[in-house]
């Protein structure tokens, strides 16, 4: 009998201990904030992901990630240019509210065209909420002083520690396009303490991030905190020829017709109809002829390096509770409409990838037509991880987190498009991208107004400007654009009204 009582006591105590342990683990898991890995290759259009079946590219790792998470097809780079996108990403505010009106360089120093110290940014809020934040790669958010006595435009810029908005781990540069010989300022390095590397930048940065994830040293990041790592890999940004030879295997024997498959490619056009647009890159389609293979090879190379990083997450047991986001600052025209580069309203420039994976909260193999603006990323990501203390109340973006995780909430019906001249917040072009249409009003330097309207459903390559052919839809989009600009207090609106009087 005594033995039986002892046995029952042992069983009860064991059950109690297991129960306590289970509750403890459950509570720990419940309270554990997810890590964040935010990756945004430069000049990477949505069409250039293999799973979208548009460009003939090989991106097996991104394709796999898309099947493991959610692929959002309508992510829009509202101002498809490097610095303005990055300014919106970091601050959640539009260019005329964050001072980054154009690409940062020494010519714009006099306009203070830089990431402002006083703008509470996504990294500031993450750190305030217990995150260890890191930044790797291209920043391009500071306009350096001009070189005294020289007319040379300086693009690269050192970011002082006091202007890094809480990023603790720093392995970055301003902007420098020599992909095979990159350089970096590391953590506490002073401006003259630059690290030069003889390796393809995407490969080198992936190695740095793999080390960061493994965290062999407490100096890399705090092992007691969740991490939020932002990686801006410069390729597939030009110069297109700076790409390892091995990535060219898939493309070197293919003809231009096999590579440039979009119906709007016009390599022999001078795109004279866009001559008024100072941001449109005209008369450069020879670059598409010479370098489309290199550009797509870069895409494949970046995909491989992202794959290495994602494998490390899995190997380190961090995959389940890490939010991975893949997107880009803007796309690449690559000969479409006779244009190169970005900074225009066409899909090749503004429609960027957006894949989000979070096994704990987001079901795999989802496709969404959600419209996501650049300014939405900050409030959405902060609310996803419940890092809400200190979120500014003056953001221009929306929190879309409940839509992404639970398909609950009002979905955006449009995204705005911007082009702004340096130092002139009220200048340039404004537009609206809905699920079905793209509508743009341009005002050039001579105050001449032009309008563009595209049916993106029946004319997905935007080959025909249908302005004037459907007054009903045109008026509807016009009023929606003006309404949105009024809500955002855009200074352009007043200039437009004065022009019409």
Steps between C-alpha positions, in 0.01 A plus 500: 500500500781737593669429168175571316461834680862585419434412136189722486691784664781464244251500213322812634824687554624401154179620337520823695861557396426427135199729516704780653777453246251496212332816626839664547610415144161606366522832681858553381398427142201728532711789624786449259499766229586384149825587330483711183703452184412772249681461165466750217724454196539817293329542161320164512160501327217268595507343154852373573393229744466162336175400671325798334561345156592829334874556450688180405707502818620230736421581866449163671548631853253785465256263331529264796455784746187610315349153538582501871340839565283767339570659162351849470465600137420870536787641705563848363813712522319833525806697395712249306841646574761382752513773765132603505397136540745450786382818667140378488600153618685629803262778607157387378463853362475640148796683341373853565456403866842338551727728288619225262353647181751351257811283488750601766829644375717808553297703251199465734693580819373859491144367514572280803390203287585247772352270764413738783624441854164612641288257296412211728568204273416131487833406660450750785166340586634145471789578735263673745296177503793275583652416161864484402505673159755450223558649156711348222571635152394812314335783695497801260320735738748782555604784270867575578660841474638591154873466453655841548617651174373212287186448290504124555171359632568291811262208546648285774458623857603397849210467745609617848391282789271770639306498170448121482170502688578224746661249265750326726669277242623702203672365189406751235592776257315789335487407134782350299442288189828310464338168589821296467703730726259631764591689814330537837499693823482244781333580831719756683728574203575867444454662160859434396489138623353328196513124442564405135402157370599315182187289462159531339300713743197270520719202593702695755193650666332159518808374688473794742131429559557127547753587768252745654230230516736243653616767744833350606588809701293719733643797311302402190159528666334432831398136525236596755308724259312429180679644198377721218745490210458713188705395197522722194700308243599724208482253206311473268554878485738606219780486395349178372829345393626462858374147554686168553532297181332191647161671515502566126461131415121519478502799266814523288365297207154658490400762244360841587158378387520213747600731785308822438160336472279789609274624222585865569875469441605761242877491463509722193279773644635835623193527728450857378150513653671504843757767417322740736566266797843581641499176700439267206816331369475532122731407211678237708333179381835385363565407862213253486647342189844476657412414858163328544689171542717657770200654676312170512820323606525746790144412598594132507814576698312705758246217526779254580639723775156552652461122493821458701372742764160329521668161539698638794180617666367147472823334613513724807143414598375855439282441195166448679503828686669731251305730271674504162405768250638529148427817304685773309532877483389509135513303178685526169348602164758304297381631163126500566340808339847584366619585853764379741537518876207621717332822620189466278146379567510182291466158662858405423612784732235519773384139546752335732518153658348445841530158659438458871558180695424445868415135568354577843237741373477494119376195313717367220429516125283812508457753221358844569408796279534737796626845402797586721659845493855562618376714788281210619801281578605674822161494681418154364825338609499667841145382567578149374763463772299699756775759528250779543649715775626822349345470154462858371147624448587698185580210266371511143470121475238254617522197726412199281604235752150359570437467127820304453456267797120461518360658182313749719468872440438744217742445217659798323345570159797691360859613542642841414781566252751785538772673303645813663774738388788557740421754769149568367234309699211632290655408166479205266244231434231326702312184421279222624543125456185294568441130437367580152657827389794736511415871480768773497506877476836649408612861526831569331750779566307729267176432691354303211245242614468151351282205597548125465248224558553126458268201523723256686253212464445503124834664422739358763806633314353852499556544129212742440432826681118505502462851642191661349334173398312421821399820675315316777797299629730794433292735716467238773877448519564873477279571800649211697850628431413854611324366809803293601739789441280725712497244782880482482528881493714484189634848406479398132122525519502876555733550207274287281191696599673830423605363163140414414362842595 
